[in-house]
Structures are given as C-alpha cells and as structure tokens.
Amino acid sequence: MIDKISRKMRSNEEGFTLIELMVVVLIIGILIAIALPTFLGARSRAQNRGAQSNLRNGLVAAKTFYTDNSTYTGFSAAGIASGIEPSLQWVFAVDPATPGQVDVESAAANQVLLVAKSASGNYYCMLDNTTTGTTFGPGPALAFTYATAKVAANCALTAFP
C-alpha cells in the first residue's frame, strides 16, 4: 500500500487536466457576466447622483439668498449665486450643457427653479416655492426646451426626497 502511494507521488504527472481548466474558465466567465452589468450601471448612477447633489447645493445657496432678502428675485448666476456657493458652476436661463453646471432657470418673488445635467445626459430640476414646498423631477435627455413653464411642469413630478 505504501509502495503504491510512493510510486504515485514520484510519478511525473503534474498539472491540471483539460476538463479542470475548462471548469475554472467557465466559473470565471459566469462571475464576469454577473459583475460587469453591475459595474457599468454604477458609473451612470454616480454621474446622476453628482448632478442631483449639485442641485441640492444650489438650492441651499438659493435658500440662503431668500433668507437674506425675503425674495428669490435677483438670485442669478452672475455674481450672486457664485458668491454664495463658489464651488458650483452657475449659468442663467440656458441649457447646462456642461455637466457640473447649475442653471438658475427662473427666480421670481417666491419661487426658484434650478436645472442640472448629469454626465450621463439626464436632466434634473428642483423647484422651490415658499408656499407649496420643494419638488424635484428628472427629465429625459434633451427634453427640456427651456421654457420655464415646461421645465416647472417636469420638475413638479415628485416631492423633494
């Protein structure tokens, strides 16, 4: 018995069989097939969350302006908004074509409308009205025509999360 075992151990048969290698390749392929879609979706979700985060920071700047002045009138991208929140790129009433920009679409007496575009191409907006509250809404890429009424209608989809 010990002779048999010692002969087996001394034999020159080393390595893996073709079947064993194919099983390992199959397992790795299955793991990649499961993980790849998850990782690809994570990038666009992160880009969307970045645009939403910019909107929230922009809303804090707008509310700061409202607290100081009791009106949103005069809250604009030129100097005012960038003075309150300098980390954001502000534009006024134009398509925020560059991701990371926050558009002050309109600023009236008791309401402000902010729009941002994510790097994945999705638009998001926030409408703060001092009487009805804050609403948040996504919009399909390139669907905003930048008519304030249309953007406000898209923005009034859901309550502020």
N, C-alpha and C positions, 0 to 999 in steps of 0.2 A: 504493500500500500504506500509506504513512504517512498519506495522506488518510483512508483508511478507519478507521484506528486513532484519529486525532484526532477524527473525527466520532463515533465510539463513545464516546470519553471526554467529549465535550461534550454528549452527549445527556442528557436529563433523567430517564433511567430509573435510579432509585435504590431501594434497599430489597431485601427478600427476597421470593421467591415464596411462595405459599401452601404448596406442597409442601415447601419448605425449612423453613418454620416448623413444619409438622406433624411432620417428621422429628425436629427438635430437641425438640418436646414429647414425642414417643414415647420418645426416648432418656432424657429426664429422668424420665418415668414408670417406665421399666424400672429405672433406678437407685434410685428411691424404693421400688419394690416389693422390691428386693433388700435395701436397707439398713434399712427400717422394722422388720421382724421381729427383726433382729439387735439393734437398739437397745431394742426393747420387752422382749426376753428378758434384756438386760443389767441392767435395773433389778431384776427379781426375783432374779437370781443374786447381785447385790450385796447385797440385803437378806438372803438366805440366808447368804452369807459373813459378814455382820455378826453374825448370831446365832451362827454357828459360832465366830467369833473371841471373842465374849463367853464362850462355853463354855470355850474354851481358857484364857482369862484366869482364869475361875472355877476351873478345875482347878489352875492354878498356885497360886492362893490356898489351895485345899484341901490341896494337897501341902505348902505352907508350914506350914499348921496341923498336918498329920500329922508333919512333920519335927520340929516343936517339942514335940509331945505324944505321939508314937508311937501315936496313935489318931485316928480321924475322929470319934469320939463327942464331942459338944459343939460341932462345927462347925455353926454356924447362921447364919441371915441377920441375926439380932438382935445387932448389935454386933461379933461375932467376924469374920464374913466381910467386912463393910463396913469394919472396921478394917484388915484385911489388904489388901483391894482396894477402895478407896473409889470408883473410877471406875465400878463396876458398880452397878446397882440390884438388890438381893438381896431375894428373897421366900422363905418357908419353907413347903413342902408345899402349895402352891396352884398353880392354873393361872397361868403367867406371861402374863397377858392382854395386858400392855403389851409391845410389842417393846422389847428392850433390857434386860428383866429376866432374872435368872438365878435359877431355883428350886433350892434345896437340897432335893431330894425326900426323901432319906434320908441319914443319916450314922451308920454303925454302926462297930464296932471297926476293921474292916479294909477297909471299902468306903464310897464316897460316890457318890451319884447326883445329877447336875445336869441340869436341863432348861431349854431356852430356846425362845422362839417368835420367828420372824422376822416382819418387817413384811408379808411376802407370805402369812403364815398357816401356814407349815410349822413343825413342832416338831422339835427336835433334842435329843439327850441324850448324856451321857457318863457312863459307869460306870467308876470306878477301883476295882479290887480289888487289894490289895497282893500277893496270891498268884497271881492269874490275869492281871493286867495291866489295861490300859485299853481299853475298847471304846467305839465311837461309833456312833450309829444315828439315822437320820432317822425320822420318823413322819408319817403323813398328818395333815392338819389336823384338829383336834378328835378325834383317835383316842385320845389318852391319857385314861384315866379316872382317873388319879392314884391308882391302886392301885400301890404300889411294885413288886409282882411283875410287873404288866403292863408298866410303864414299863421295868423292868430287862430284860424279855424283848425288848421292842422295841429297847432300847439295845444288846443283845448281838449285833447283826447283823454288824458288821464290826470288825476290829481298828482300833486308833487310827491315823489316817492320818499 
